[in-house]
Amino acid sequence: MRFTLYCKTKWEGKIYMKSNKIIQFFGKEVTIEELEQRIKEIWKKKGKLQKDIKSMEIYVKIEENKCYYVINETTSGKFELTA
């Protein structure tokens, strides 16, 4: 498994560092951005607004092929990883 952290940092409106978050497992590859997008879609399907997301925690359990998440420290869920 390879885990590479990437982030975009802005200073005075300019991006001075760009990085990617990639998880590789069992011949598959998924980005943290893809996981975040999937979680946001699940949130919206529950009739909630994306702007109401104040915090998001993502836990990837490779051995279970699952992604677990917690939104706003109160709402949690899980889904199967796909790539």
C-alpha positions in Angstrom: 0.0 0.0 0.0 1.2 3.5 -0.8 -0.2 6.5 0.8 0.9 9.9 -0.5 -0.4 13.1 1.1 -1.1 16.1 -1.0 -2.6 19.4 -0.1 -3.1 22.8 -1.7 -2.0 25.7 0.4 -3.0 29.2 -0.5 -1.3 32.3 0.6 -2.5 35.7 -0.7 -4.5 33.9 -3.3 -1.6 32.0 -4.8 -1.1 28.2 -4.5 2.5 27.6 -3.6 2.3 23.8 -2.9 0.2 21.2 -4.6 0.0 17.6 -3.6 -2.2 14.5 -4.2 -3.6 11.9 -1.8 -3.5 8.5 -3.3 -4.2 5.1 -1.7 -3.1 2.0 -3.5 -4.4 -1.4 -2.4 -4.9 -4.9 -4.0 -4.2 -3.5 -7.5 -6.6 -0.7 -7.0 -6.1 3.1 -6.6 -8.3 5.7 -5.1 -7.8 9.3 -4.2 -8.9 11.0 -1.0 -10.7 13.5 -3.2 -12.8 10.7 -4.8 -13.7 9.4 -1.3 -14.7 12.9 -0.2 -16.9 13.3 -3.2 -18.6 10.0 -2.6 -19.2 11.0 1.0 -20.7 14.3 -0.1 -23.0 12.5 -2.6 -24.2 10.2 0.2 -24.8 13.3 2.4 -26.9 14.9 -0.3 -28.9 11.8 -1.0 -30.0 12.0 2.7 -31.5 15.4 1.9 -28.8 17.4 3.5 -26.9 20.4 2.1 -23.2 20.2 1.3 -22.6 23.6 2.9 -23.7 22.2 6.2 -20.6 19.9 6.3 -18.3 21.6 8.9 -15.9 18.6 9.4 -15.2 15.3 7.8 -13.1 12.4 9.1 -12.2 9.6 6.7 -10.9 6.2 7.8 -9.8 3.6 5.2 -9.7 0.0 6.3 -7.9 -1.8 3.5 -8.3 -5.2 5.0 -12.1 -4.8 5.0 -12.1 -2.9 1.6 -14.2 -0.2 3.3 -14.2 3.5 3.8 -15.7 4.8 7.1 -16.5 8.4 7.6 -17.8 10.8 10.3 -19.4 14.1 9.3 -19.7 17.0 11.8 -18.7 14.6 14.6 -22.2 13.2 14.7 -23.2 11.4 11.4 -21.2 8.3 10.4 -21.4 5.7 7.7 -19.4 3.4 5.5 -19.1 2.1 2.0 -17.1 -0.4 -0.1 -14.0 0.9 -1.8 -14.1 0.7 -5.6 -11.5 1.8 -8.1 
